[in-house]
Amino acid sequence: MRVVIMGGTAGIGLATARRLASDGAEVIVTGRTQERLDAAAAAGLTAERLDGTDEEAVAAFFERLGEFDHLVLAFSPGPVGMGPIRETKIADIRAAVEGKLFPYLFAAQQARATGSVTFVSAASARAALGGMVGLSAANGAIERVVSPLAADLAPVRVNAVSPGVVDTEWWSFLPEEQRSAQFTAISASLPAGRVGTAEDVAEAIRYVIGATYVTGTVLPVDGGFTVA
Ligand SMILES: NC(=O)c1ccc[n+]([C@@H]2O[C@H](COP(=O)([O-])OP(=O)(O)OC[C@H]3O[C@@H](n4cnc5c(N)ncnc54)[C@H](OP(=O)(O)O)[C@@H]3O)[C@@H](O)[C@H]2O)c1
């Protein structure tokens, strides 16, 4: 089984790559930072430098690669476009959407995946959280397009895995103390009693990749965030 994970050199993507590689899959991870790519290669993954927002490079990458089994899209522009709507520039909200929605769609369009495409969206897509218009717009659109894409790309399956708060470097924009206080408060509000790990989400991605009767679905992996 050959799997491509775009945004696979850290966080959720890397945990998924490790999990699938331990099952015996050949995993190709992509990212932009050379040190992360080197670390992934040292861990036995095939690592290729590729900016997921660079359409020319992404098209050339998939052309070179030819057919493979599964595509996982796990990159994002990070915490851009966050903040109360009246204090947030539309350009930043645009960057949140353009840095994730269109690159995910472009990759899904170009990739010669024969088995499945899995998007990593976010629980903010379905929540009423203040300051989250940018992330909700990007991830809400991604979750909405899963079902028509599953129809368009059939028999290739298309799903999204939708994490809640996951302890990864995505949160490194917050100083350690603030991040830890925020995670403690969030943990107390969740049925699961803790924030997620990258491995929690990797396990769900592994499931949808292997579940041959599951397509057009959004799988929340959020510790109960959306029911709390
Ligand atoms: N962490 C959370 O709480 C959380 C919650 C809900 C949803 N999510 C979603 O889950 C996904 C993964 O997040 P994460 O927490 O694992 O983030 P992360 O730890 O910051 O990892 C992001 C990965 O994507 C790569 N990347 C970033 N921009 C890229 C680009 N333009 N092209 C190619 N690769 C790129 C990064 O490497 P380089 O920077 O070296 O390129 C890294 O490998 C994202 O879509 C995020 O929105 C995360």
The ligand as an SDF file (V2000), in Angstrom:
LIG
                    3D

 48 52  0  0  0  0  0  0  0  0999 V2000
   -3.8110   20.8460   16.1600 N   0  0  0  0  0  0  0  0  0  0  0  0
   -5.1200   21.0890   16.2990 C   0  0  0  0  0  0  0  0  0  0  0  0
   -5.6470   21.4200   17.3930 O   0  0  0  0  0  0  0  0  0  0  0  0
   -6.0290   20.9370   15.0970 C   0  0  0  0  0  0  0  0  0  0  0  0
   -7.4140   20.9980   15.3250 C   0  0  0  0  0  0  0  0  0  0  0  0
   -8.2880   20.8730   14.2620 C   0  0  0  0  0  0  0  0  0  0  0  0
   -7.7820   20.7050   12.9810 C   0  0  0  0  0  0  0  0  0  0  0  0
   -6.4410   20.6610   12.7770 N   0  0  0  0  0  0  0  0  0  0  0  0
   -5.9850   20.4750   11.3820 C   0  0  0  0  0  0  0  0  0  0  0  0
   -5.1730   19.3350   11.3070 O   0  0  0  0  0  0  0  0  0  0  0  0
   -4.2200   19.4880   10.2410 C   0  0  0  0  0  0  0  0  0  0  0  0
   -2.8410   19.1700   10.7880 C   0  0  0  0  0  0  0  0  0  0  0  0
   -2.5720   20.0710   11.8590 O   0  0  0  0  0  0  0  0  0  0  0  0
   -1.4080   19.7960   12.9160 P   0  0  0  0  0  0  0  0  0  0  0  0
   -1.9360   20.1800   14.2330 O   0  0  0  0  0  0  0  0  0  0  0  0
   -0.8390   18.4330   12.7010 O   0  0  0  0  0  0  0  0  0  0  0  0
   -0.3620   20.9210   12.4460 O   0  0  0  0  0  0  0  0  0  0  0  0
    1.2280   20.9770   12.5710 P   0  0  0  0  0  0  0  0  0  0  0  0
    1.6880   20.1800   13.7480 O   0  0  0  0  0  0  0  0  0  0  0  0
    1.5470   22.4240   12.5080 O   0  0  0  0  0  0  0  0  0  0  0  0
    1.7590   20.2450   11.2380 O   0  0  0  0  0  0  0  0  0  0  0  0
    1.4780   20.7820    9.9780 C   0  0  0  0  0  0  0  0  0  0  0  0
    2.2210   19.9960    8.9230 C   0  0  0  0  0  0  0  0  0  0  0  0
    1.9070   20.5490    7.6480 O   0  0  0  0  0  0  0  0  0  0  0  0
    3.1070   21.0040    7.0050 C   0  0  0  0  0  0  0  0  0  0  0  0
    2.7570   22.1870    6.2050 N   0  0  0  0  0  0  0  0  0  0  0  0
    2.3250   23.3910    6.6410 C   0  0  0  0  0  0  0  0  0  0  0  0
    2.0860   24.1960    5.5950 N   0  0  0  0  0  0  0  0  0  0  0  0
    2.3560   23.4660    4.4670 C   0  0  0  0  0  0  0  0  0  0  0  0
    2.2990   23.7320    3.0830 C   0  0  0  0  0  0  0  0  0  0  0  0
    1.9190   24.9270    2.6010 N   0  0  0  0  0  0  0  0  0  0  0  0
    2.6410   22.7490    2.2250 N   0  0  0  0  0  0  0  0  0  0  0  0
    3.0330   21.5390    2.6800 C   0  0  0  0  0  0  0  0  0  0  0  0
    3.1130   21.2220    3.9760 N   0  0  0  0  0  0  0  0  0  0  0  0
    2.7860   22.1880    4.8610 C   0  0  0  0  0  0  0  0  0  0  0  0
    4.0690   21.2730    8.1560 C   0  0  0  0  0  0  0  0  0  0  0  0
    5.4420   21.2280    7.7500 O   0  0  0  0  0  0  0  0  0  0  0  0
    6.1710   22.5700    7.1800 P   0  0  0  0  0  0  0  0  0  0  0  0
    5.7090   23.7140    8.0460 O   0  0  0  0  0  0  0  0  0  0  0  0
    7.6280   22.2580    7.3050 O   0  0  0  0  0  0  0  0  0  0  0  0
    5.7320   22.7050    5.7610 O   0  0  0  0  0  0  0  0  0  0  0  0
    3.7360   20.0780    9.0480 C   0  0  0  0  0  0  0  0  0  0  0  0
    4.3010   18.8920    8.5240 O   0  0  0  0  0  0  0  0  0  0  0  0
   -4.3930   20.9110    9.7200 C   0  0  0  0  0  0  0  0  0  0  0  0
   -5.2230   20.8920    8.5890 O   0  0  0  0  0  0  0  0  0  0  0  0
   -5.1290   21.6260   10.8710 C   0  0  0  0  0  0  0  0  0  0  0  0
   -5.9400   22.6700   10.4130 O   0  0  0  0  0  0  0  0  0  0  0  0
   -5.5540   20.7690   13.8020 C   0  0  0  0  0  0  0  0  0  0  0  0
  1  2  1  0
  2  3  2  0
  2  4  1  0
  4  5  1  0
  4 48  2  0
  5  6  2  0
  6  7  1  0
  7  8  2  0
  8  9  1  0
  8 48  1  0
  9 10  1  0
  9 46  1  0
 10 11  1  0
 11 12  1  0
 11 44  1  0
 12 13  1  0
 13 14  1  0
 14 15  2  0
 14 16  1  0
 14 17  1  0
 17 18  1  0
 18 19  2  0
 18 20  1  0
 18 21  1  0
 21 22  1  0
 22 23  1  0
 23 24  1  0
 23 42  1  0
 24 25  1  0
 25 26  1  0
 25 36  1  0
 26 27  1  0
 26 35  1  0
 27 28  2  0
 28 29  1  0
 29 30  1  0
 29 35  2  0
 30 31  1  0
 30 32  2  0
 32 33  1  0
 33 34  2  0
 34 35  1  0
 36 37  1  0
 36 42  1  0
 37 38  1  0
 38 39  2  0
 38 40  1  0
 38 41  1  0
 42 43  1  0
 44 45  1  0
 44 46  1  0
 46 47  1  0
M  CHG  2   8   1  16  -1
M  END
$$$$
